[in-house]
Amino acid sequence: MTGDPPPGPRDRDGRPAERPPPGDQGPAAPAIGRGGRRRDQAVALGWLAAIWLLLWGDLSWDNLLGGILVGAAVLVFFPLPPVTFGGRLRPGALLVLAITFVGELVSASVHVAAIAVRPGYRPRGAIIAVPLRIRTDLNLALTAELISLVPGTLILEVDRDHGVLYVHVLDVRGPEDLTGSRERVLAVERRVVRAVGSPQEVRQLTVEPVDRRTSP
């Protein structure tokens, strides 16, 4: 019938659901084949077994078998969303990432120590939302981990659907500090993507970050 509404996703009221703008989809996630899925599960099982051995502190066949059984049970009953690696390793960019991270770690540690020993000084904190340009799970995880390891910054929440990191920053004195903190987070993302991202993701870095919280 010509009067019927066009097919498509609908909200709870039966109206056609709003679609996000075409330019805000981000890079497509790499397709995961059956072989790749099994490989990822095998790697995860190996890490879980290794953690089990470290917790027991004794390398034995019984502990190894127990770690494999516990790891298999975790993967079966508590499945996690797949995080696959679809990029490429770049040794030069990896070296830059490591050296820059160590430099920021030392600089931030000195800054936080100076705040701690300053008599009568009460630093102000703030929570900022930083939309990332690459919204893959791997980029979100790596960027969030590197940010949290640096003293003075802490990831409070990760909006996986919109690719937004909510970061608590220490010692905020004005709007310029907020802007600088956002730029540092985006700089970490840029170094991560250049080190392990795909060519498509590296090209995506040239796109200016957009606050996706206002997107439908």
Secondary structure in CASP SS format (residue, H / E / C, confidence):
PFRMAT SS
TARGET T0000
AUTHOR 0000-0000-0000
METHOD secondary structure of the structure
MODEL  1
M C 1.00
T C 1.00
G C 1.00
D C 1.00
P C 1.00
P C 1.00
P C 1.00
G C 1.00
P C 1.00
R E 1.00
D C 1.00
R C 1.00
D C 1.00
G C 1.00
R C 1.00
P E 1.00
A C 1.00
E C 1.00
R C 1.00
P C 1.00
P C 1.00
P H 1.00
G H 1.00
D H 1.00
Q C 1.00
G C 1.00
P C 1.00
A C 1.00
A C 1.00
P C 1.00
A C 1.00
I C 1.00
G C 1.00
R H 1.00
G H 1.00
G H 1.00
R H 1.00
R H 1.00
R H 1.00
D H 1.00
Q H 1.00
A H 1.00
V H 1.00
A H 1.00
L H 1.00
G H 1.00
W H 1.00
L H 1.00
A H 1.00
A H 1.00
I H 1.00
W H 1.00
L H 1.00
L H 1.00
L H 1.00
W H 1.00
G C 1.00
D C 1.00
L C 1.00
S C 1.00
W H 1.00
D H 1.00
N H 1.00
L H 1.00
L H 1.00
G H 1.00
G H 1.00
I H 1.00
L H 1.00
V H 1.00
G H 1.00
A H 1.00
A H 1.00
V H 1.00
L H 1.00
V H 1.00
F H 1.00
F C 1.00
P C 1.00
L C 1.00
P C 1.00
P C 1.00
V C 1.00
T C 1.00
F C 1.00
G C 1.00
G C 1.00
R C 1.00
L C 1.00
R C 1.00
P H 1.00
G H 1.00
A H 1.00
L H 1.00
L H 1.00
V H 1.00
L H 1.00
A H 1.00
I H 1.00
T H 1.00
F H 1.00
V H 1.00
G H 1.00
E H 1.00
L H 1.00
V H 1.00
S H 1.00
A H 1.00
S H 1.00
V H 1.00
H H 1.00
V H 1.00
A H 1.00
A H 1.00
I H 1.00
A H 1.00
V H 1.00
R C 1.00
P C 1.00
G C 1.00
Y C 1.00
R C 1.00
P C 1.00
R C 1.00
G C 1.00
A E 1.00
I E 1.00
I E 1.00
A E 1.00
V E 1.00
P E 1.00
L C 1.00
R C 1.00
I C 1.00
R C 1.00
T C 1.00
D H 1.00
L H 1.00
N H 1.00
L H 1.00
A H 1.00
L H 1.00
T H 1.00
A H 1.00
E H 1.00
L H 1.00
I H 1.00
S H 1.00
L H 1.00
V C 1.00
P C 1.00
G C 1.00
T E 1.00
L E 1.00
I E 1.00
L E 1.00
E E 1.00
V E 1.00
D E 1.00
R C 1.00
D C 1.00
H C 1.00
G C 1.00
V E 1.00
L E 1.00
Y E 1.00
V E 1.00
H E 1.00
V E 1.00
L C 1.00
D C 1.00
V C 1.00
R C 1.00
G C 1.00
P H 1.00
E H 1.00
D H 1.00
L H 1.00
T H 1.00
G H 1.00
S H 1.00
R H 1.00
E H 1.00
R H 1.00
V H 1.00
L H 1.00
A H 1.00
V H 1.00
E H 1.00
R H 1.00
R H 1.00
V H 1.00
V H 1.00
R H 1.00
A H 1.00
V H 1.00
G C 1.00
S C 1.00
P H 1.00
Q H 1.00
E H 1.00
V H 1.00
R H 1.00
Q H 1.00
L C 1.00
T C 1.00
V C 1.00
E C 1.00
P C 1.00
V C 1.00
D C 1.00
R H 1.00
R H 1.00
T H 1.00
S C 1.00
P C 1.00
END
